[in-house]
Structure formats: structure tokens, C-alpha cells
Amino acid sequence: QVQLVESGGGLVQAGGSLRLSCSASGSIFSINGMGWYRQAPGKQREQVATITSNGITNYADSVKDRFTISRDNAKNTVYLQMNSLKPEDTAVYYCKANYFYIASRTSWGQGTQVTVSS
């Protein structure tokens, strides 16, 4: 099993920056890839950025060139550096891990609120 804990959310003005962290514990050796997702009020959860175990990254078009996902394998942590934040980035941000434990599984963190004021 894999447990995820996010941190780093908060309130920031438009144009500002935040860095989210997601720390993994448990069967971390079985993690295949991790990612950040977000859900705004009244909207579906959407993928923001993902990173594979080999470090290959993928971004939603809406955050390209503004957000950067990275991982520190020694600390079992994945980060999301968010720059040039916009009010439309306001959402609850969730960390997700895909891992294998008897079968392919998915674990989600509890979410962290990001609010960008105009």
C-alpha cells in the first residue's frame, strides 16, 4: 500500500508562485508514476502534470511553461512548482500514485487547497 500526504497549498495573488509537495510512504518501491490533479468547484477533476519513474513529464496545455513537476526519489517526494498563477488555477490539488501491489493500484492524497486572488 502507498500513502500520500500533500502540503504547500495556500492563498496567493495572481502572478505569484507556490510549491506543492507530496510525500509517499508504504510500498514506495512499487510506484510506477505520480501526478498532480486538480478539481475546481463544480468541475471535474483534471490532470495537471505527471511524471514517470524514469522522469518523463507531461503537462496539461493550460499549465505548460508555468508549472514544473519533479521528484526526489531519495525523499520519496514529488513536487509541483507553480509560477505565474492565475485565478483559474484555483482548485483543490491532489497527488496521485500508480503502483503495483498484487495488482495495479492507485492511491490519492487528501488534497490541498490553492486559491489565487485577482
Backbone bond lengths (Angstrom), bond angles and torsions (degrees), N, CA, C in turn:
res aa  C-N    CA-C-N  psi(-1)  N-CA   C-N-CA  omega(-1)  CA-C   N-CA-C  phi
1 Q - - - 1.461 - - 1.512 109.81 -
2 V 1.326 114.84 149.91 1.459 121.43 179.16 1.523 108.60 -124.42
3 Q 1.309 115.73 131.32 1.461 121.82 175.92 1.526 109.03 -113.03
4 L 1.328 115.45 140.60 1.462 121.62 -177.10 1.518 110.20 -124.81
5 V 1.326 116.40 138.26 1.461 121.78 177.29 1.518 108.42 -131.62
6 E 1.333 115.99 119.81 1.462 121.09 179.08 1.519 110.35 -94.53
7 S 1.329 114.81 156.04 1.456 121.58 173.85 1.522 108.43 -156.36
8 G 1.332 115.40 165.72 1.453 120.04 173.80 1.511 115.73 106.98
9 G 1.320 117.37 -3.96 1.461 118.74 178.51 1.510 111.55 -71.20
10 G 1.335 115.97 173.26 1.454 119.88 178.60 1.502 111.95 163.25
11 L 1.323 114.91 -165.39 1.458 122.94 -179.85 1.517 109.27 -106.32
12 V 1.314 116.11 130.12 1.460 120.63 -179.37 1.520 108.86 -143.04
13 Q 1.317 116.69 151.81 1.463 120.54 176.54 1.518 110.55 -79.00
14 A 1.300 115.76 155.70 1.459 120.86 177.04 1.526 109.68 -55.50
15 G 1.322 115.06 137.02 1.451 121.18 -176.78 1.519 114.00 92.64
16 G 1.327 116.02 -11.26 1.452 120.67 -179.05 1.516 113.18 -82.98
17 S 1.325 114.82 -173.97 1.469 121.26 -176.77 1.520 110.95 -132.90
18 L 1.323 114.43 152.55 1.465 122.48 172.09 1.520 107.89 -144.32
19 R 1.319 115.94 153.45 1.456 120.04 172.81 1.520 109.06 -124.61
20 L 1.314 115.16 121.94 1.450 121.51 176.93 1.525 109.59 -94.47
21 S 1.321 115.23 146.11 1.459 121.05 176.59 1.517 109.55 -125.05
22 C 1.306 115.63 147.96 1.464 121.52 177.35 1.531 107.31 -137.21
23 S 1.326 115.35 113.27 1.462 120.47 -178.82 1.517 110.14 -101.01
24 A 1.314 115.68 131.24 1.458 121.62 -179.04 1.520 110.80 -104.45
25 S 1.306 115.45 144.73 1.460 121.44 175.59 1.521 108.47 -142.09
26 G 1.307 116.03 164.62 1.457 120.48 -178.54 1.517 109.78 100.33
27 S 1.317 116.43 -134.16 1.468 122.12 -176.37 1.525 110.55 -82.61
28 I 1.321 115.80 59.92 1.465 121.08 -172.62 1.519 112.89 -65.91
29 F 1.349 116.91 -23.17 1.458 119.86 -179.08 1.517 111.40 -68.17
30 S 1.323 116.76 -15.17 1.454 121.17 -176.13 1.530 112.72 -97.65
31 I 1.329 117.85 3.72 1.465 120.46 -177.68 1.518 109.97 -74.45
32 N 1.325 116.20 128.25 1.461 121.58 179.07 1.524 111.84 -92.52
33 G 1.298 116.45 -38.46 1.451 120.64 -177.33 1.509 109.33 -163.93
34 M 1.317 115.30 160.46 1.457 120.01 179.76 1.513 109.31 -136.41
35 G 1.319 114.74 162.89 1.454 117.45 -179.20 1.508 112.32 -161.70
36 W 1.321 113.79 168.15 1.465 122.04 174.82 1.520 108.88 -115.42
37 Y 1.298 114.31 137.11 1.461 122.71 177.84 1.522 107.56 -129.66
38 R 1.324 116.58 161.74 1.456 118.79 177.46 1.518 110.43 -143.28
39 Q 1.320 113.30 154.14 1.460 119.52 178.68 1.519 109.00 -138.99
40 A 1.329 114.40 117.33 1.461 121.42 176.68 1.528 108.94 -90.67
41 P 1.323 117.59 157.45 1.470 120.19 -179.88 1.525 111.97 -55.57
42 G 1.318 116.32 129.55 1.447 121.59 178.38 1.512 115.36 76.62
43 K 1.329 116.96 5.67 1.458 120.54 -179.09 1.527 110.71 -121.29
44 Q 1.327 115.03 162.54 1.451 119.98 177.36 1.526 110.57 -77.95
45 R 1.317 115.15 154.96 1.463 119.69 175.74 1.518 108.44 -66.32
46 E 1.325 116.26 136.85 1.458 120.94 -178.94 1.523 111.01 -129.22
47 Q 1.318 114.04 151.53 1.464 120.03 178.14 1.519 109.25 -75.37
48 V 1.326 115.90 135.36 1.460 121.86 177.53 1.524 110.71 -104.61
49 A 1.320 116.43 -53.13 1.462 121.01 -178.23 1.527 109.15 -159.09
50 T 1.324 115.21 146.62 1.455 120.29 177.70 1.523 109.80 -133.57
51 I 1.327 115.13 157.51 1.461 120.77 177.10 1.523 107.76 -143.77
52 T 1.329 115.39 132.32 1.456 120.13 -179.76 1.518 110.26 -84.61
53 S 1.320 115.52 174.09 1.456 120.26 177.80 1.527 110.89 -64.88
54 N 1.332 116.90 -21.47 1.465 121.66 177.81 1.525 112.44 -91.91
55 G 1.343 116.38 1.07 1.456 119.11 176.57 1.519 115.34 89.47
56 I 1.319 117.30 9.52 1.459 120.33 177.83 1.523 108.68 -77.92
57 T 1.310 115.91 129.24 1.465 120.57 -175.46 1.525 112.07 -110.73
58 N 1.320 114.00 157.19 1.459 121.75 177.42 1.517 108.03 -146.51
59 Y 1.344 116.38 139.28 1.453 120.95 -176.03 1.524 111.56 -128.96
60 A 1.316 115.08 149.49 1.460 119.62 169.57 1.521 107.78 -69.24
61 D 1.325 116.42 147.34 1.466 120.16 -178.56 1.531 111.50 -57.72
62 S 1.317 116.63 -32.64 1.463 120.24 -175.11 1.529 113.45 -69.91
63 V 1.339 117.29 -15.68 1.469 119.65 -177.34 1.529 112.72 -119.54
64 K 1.322 117.00 -2.49 1.470 119.46 179.74 1.512 110.32 -57.48
65 D 1.308 115.54 140.72 1.469 124.10 179.46 1.523 112.77 72.79
66 R 1.336 118.31 -0.82 1.467 120.98 175.96 1.523 111.90 -118.19
67 F 1.321 117.20 -35.55 1.463 121.99 -177.90 1.526 110.02 -109.00
68 T 1.321 116.09 148.61 1.454 121.64 176.18 1.524 109.58 -135.20
69 I 1.326 115.85 125.20 1.454 120.96 175.75 1.520 108.72 -99.13
70 S 1.318 116.30 140.64 1.462 120.82 178.83 1.522 108.79 -150.12
71 R 1.305 115.69 166.15 1.458 118.93 179.59 1.523 110.54 -139.88
72 D 1.311 116.00 146.28 1.453 123.46 175.34 1.519 105.72 -116.90
73 N 1.307 116.14 100.19 1.467 120.06 -175.26 1.532 111.71 -65.07
74 A 1.330 116.70 -30.97 1.459 119.57 -179.34 1.526 110.97 -66.18
75 K 1.342 115.84 -30.61 1.462 120.75 -179.33 1.521 112.09 -101.54
76 N 1.337 116.39 0.20 1.468 120.68 -179.11 1.522 111.02 54.31
77 T 1.311 115.56 42.83 1.459 121.47 -174.08 1.522 110.39 -131.51
78 V 1.321 115.70 141.14 1.458 121.69 172.99 1.524 107.57 -117.33
79 Y 1.312 115.77 144.01 1.458 121.60 -175.84 1.531 110.20 -120.62
80 L 1.318 114.53 157.04 1.456 121.14 170.83 1.524 106.96 -133.26
81 Q 1.316 115.52 105.51 1.460 120.79 176.01 1.521 107.91 -86.91
82 M 1.315 116.22 121.10 1.461 121.39 -176.07 1.518 108.96 -116.65
83 N 1.321 116.46 115.73 1.461 122.80 179.18 1.522 110.50 -115.00
84 S 1.309 116.02 163.28 1.469 121.34 178.04 1.522 111.04 49.95
85 L 1.305 115.76 48.31 1.459 120.54 -175.61 1.515 111.60 -65.08
86 K 1.332 114.72 145.36 1.458 122.61 -179.83 1.537 109.37 -120.23
87 P 1.325 117.03 156.10 1.473 118.57 177.49 1.531 112.95 -54.46
88 E 1.322 117.00 -32.19 1.464 119.64 -179.64 1.524 112.86 -72.82
89 D 1.317 117.61 -5.60 1.474 120.75 173.71 1.528 111.39 -82.81
90 T 1.329 116.79 -6.91 1.457 120.90 179.73 1.523 110.40 -61.41
91 A 1.335 115.98 124.96 1.464 121.37 -177.22 1.524 108.82 -178.17
92 V 1.314 114.96 171.42 1.462 120.40 166.53 1.518 106.83 -89.41
93 Y 1.310 116.04 126.62 1.457 121.86 -177.54 1.530 109.11 -101.98
94 Y 1.337 114.28 130.73 1.458 121.40 -177.55 1.518 110.41 -118.58
95 C 1.301 115.47 141.61 1.456 122.58 173.39 1.531 108.16 -96.52
96 K 1.312 115.41 141.94 1.461 121.24 -179.25 1.517 109.78 -132.76
97 A 1.317 116.31 141.44 1.470 121.44 175.46 1.517 109.53 -128.90
98 N 1.313 114.91 133.03 1.464 121.46 171.77 1.520 107.43 -99.46
99 Y 1.324 116.46 127.94 1.449 118.70 -178.11 1.514 110.02 -147.12
100 F 1.333 114.80 169.98 1.462 120.24 -178.91 1.517 109.21 -118.14
101 Y 1.303 116.09 122.21 1.470 122.95 175.03 1.511 106.46 -145.22
102 I 1.292 115.58 95.12 1.473 123.84 -173.09 1.528 109.68 72.06
103 A 1.303 116.03 -43.90 1.469 122.20 175.72 1.531 108.16 -144.29
104 S 1.307 116.66 169.24 1.466 120.57 177.22 1.526 108.74 -67.67
105 R 1.344 115.17 132.78 1.462 120.38 -176.33 1.513 110.30 -137.62
106 T 1.320 114.81 166.66 1.454 122.12 177.63 1.519 109.06 -131.62
107 S 1.311 115.65 138.38 1.459 120.89 175.98 1.527 108.87 -124.76
108 W 1.316 116.51 141.29 1.457 123.06 178.32 1.521 110.37 -118.98
109 G 1.326 115.67 146.51 1.441 120.31 171.48 1.518 110.28 -80.69
110 Q 1.318 115.66 -179.61 1.464 120.99 -175.37 1.522 112.17 -83.65
111 G 1.308 116.96 -13.63 1.461 121.13 179.07 1.518 112.79 94.79
112 T 1.320 115.15 150.09 1.461 121.50 176.66 1.527 108.18 -137.26
113 Q 1.326 116.31 134.88 1.466 121.29 -175.00 1.525 110.80 -81.10
114 V 1.317 115.02 131.83 1.462 121.96 171.66 1.522 107.39 -119.90
115 T 1.320 115.98 123.66 1.466 121.41 179.47 1.515 108.61 -124.63
116 V 1.335 115.70 124.45 1.460 121.86 -179.79 1.525 107.94 -113.58
117 S 1.318 116.06 118.30 1.458 120.49 -179.53 1.520 110.79 -92.71
118 S 1.313 115.19 148.44 1.472 119.83 -178.56 1.519 111.50 -89.28
